[in-house]
Amino acid sequence: MTKLYKYAQHFVKLELMKARLGVFQNESANNGVEFIVKTSTGAYHELYLQTINLEKDRSVKIIKQELGEPKDTLWVALVLFMKEMESVLYLIPSKTLTKPDDYIFIDNDQSERFKHLSN
């Protein structure tokens, strides 16, 4: 786990706590989901953490097998890092990825043989 990823974990926790949401580290075997979030209404949501350092990268890959099946309660927590700027958190509904717009969200399906590389 990189230093940047650890910082992103901490950053997401703080941002969600500022929004008065309950934040729990996911201890289950689901390796893609980093956090479980409880809303004020008692609903639970899962967060898949993804980071991007805009000093080095211009895109991120979300591996479909790691994310799991998109659903209403699954979100991608995208944390953007850029030199001399505050970090930014975007919460993206996982269902957005089911119908990519080929502008911001691009589907990269692979054949059955290379399914593990789909993103």
C-alpha positions as CSV (number, residue, x, y, z in Angstrom):
1,M,0.0,0.0,0.0
2,T,1.5,3.3,-1.1
3,K,1.9,6.4,1.1
4,L,-0.5,8.2,-1.2
5,Y,-3.1,5.5,-0.8
6,K,-2.8,5.6,3.0
7,Y,-3.2,9.4,2.9
8,A,-6.3,9.0,0.7
9,Q,-7.8,6.6,3.2
10,H,-7.3,9.1,6.0
11,F,-8.6,12.0,3.8
12,V,-11.8,10.1,2.9
13,K,-12.5,9.2,6.5
14,L,-12.1,12.9,7.6
15,E,-14.3,14.2,4.7
16,L,-17.1,11.8,5.5
17,M,-16.9,12.5,9.2
18,K,-17.2,16.2,8.5
19,A,-20.4,15.3,6.6
20,R,-21.5,13.6,9.8
21,L,-21.6,10.1,8.3
22,G,-20.5,7.0,10.1
23,V,-17.4,5.6,8.5
24,F,-16.1,2.0,9.1
25,Q,-13.1,0.2,7.6
26,N,-14.3,-2.8,5.6
27,E,-13.0,-5.9,7.4
28,S,-14.7,-8.4,5.1
29,A,-13.2,-10.4,2.3
30,N,-14.5,-8.1,-0.4
31,N,-11.1,-6.7,-1.4
32,G,-12.3,-3.8,-3.5
33,V,-14.5,-2.1,-1.0
34,E,-12.5,0.0,1.4
35,F,-15.2,1.6,3.6
36,I,-18.7,1.1,4.8
37,V,-20.6,4.3,5.3
38,K,-23.8,4.8,7.4
39,T,-26.1,7.7,6.6
40,S,-28.2,9.6,9.1
41,T,-31.2,7.6,7.9
42,G,-29.5,4.3,8.8
43,A,-28.7,3.3,5.2
44,Y,-25.4,1.6,4.5
45,H,-23.2,2.2,1.4
46,E,-19.9,0.7,0.3
47,L,-17.0,2.8,-1.0
48,Y,-14.4,1.6,-3.4
49,L,-11.3,3.8,-3.0
50,Q,-9.4,5.0,-6.1
51,T,-6.7,7.7,-6.2
52,I,-5.0,9.7,-9.0
53,N,-2.0,11.9,-8.8
54,L,-2.5,14.5,-11.5
55,E,1.2,15.3,-11.5
56,K,1.9,11.9,-13.0
57,D,-1.3,10.4,-14.4
58,R,-4.3,11.5,-16.4
59,S,-6.6,8.5,-16.0
60,V,-7.5,5.7,-13.5
61,K,-8.5,2.1,-14.1
62,I,-11.2,0.6,-12.1
63,I,-10.9,-3.2,-12.4
64,K,-14.4,-4.6,-12.8
65,Q,-13.6,-7.8,-10.8
66,E,-12.4,-5.7,-7.9
67,L,-15.3,-3.3,-7.9
68,G,-17.9,-6.0,-8.1
69,E,-21.4,-5.7,-9.5
70,P,-22.6,-2.0,-9.7
71,K,-25.5,-1.3,-7.4
72,D,-27.2,1.7,-5.8
73,T,-25.3,1.3,-2.5
74,L,-21.8,1.0,-4.1
75,W,-19.8,4.2,-4.8
76,V,-16.3,4.9,-6.2
77,A,-14.5,7.4,-3.9
78,L,-12.1,9.1,-6.3
79,V,-9.4,11.2,-4.6
80,L,-7.5,13.6,-6.8
81,F,-4.0,14.9,-5.7
82,M,-2.2,17.8,-7.3
83,K,0.9,19.7,-6.2
84,E,0.1,22.8,-4.1
85,M,-3.6,22.2,-4.1
86,E,-6.0,20.7,-1.6
87,S,-7.0,17.1,-2.3
88,V,-10.4,16.6,-3.8
89,L,-12.9,13.8,-3.2
90,Y,-15.5,12.8,-5.8
91,L,-18.2,10.2,-5.0
92,I,-19.3,8.5,-8.2
93,P,-22.2,6.1,-8.2
94,S,-21.1,2.7,-9.4
95,K,-24.1,2.4,-11.7
96,T,-22.6,5.3,-13.7
97,L,-20.0,2.7,-14.9
98,T,-22.7,0.4,-16.4
99,K,-23.4,2.9,-19.2
100,P,-20.1,4.7,-19.9
101,D,-20.3,8.0,-21.8
102,D,-17.0,7.3,-23.7
103,Y,-15.9,10.8,-22.7
104,I,-15.2,10.6,-19.0
105,F,-16.1,7.0,-18.4
106,I,-14.7,4.5,-20.9
107,D,-15.5,0.7,-21.0
108,N,-12.6,-1.6,-21.7
109,D,-14.2,-5.0,-21.9
110,Q,-12.0,-7.9,-22.8
111,S,-12.7,-11.4,-24.2
112,E,-13.4,-14.2,-21.8
113,R,-9.7,-15.2,-21.9
114,F,-8.6,-11.8,-20.7
115,K,-11.7,-10.9,-18.6
116,H,-9.4,-10.2,-15.6
117,L,-8.0,-7.2,-17.5
118,S,-11.5,-5.6,-18.1
119,N,-11.8,-2.1,-16.6
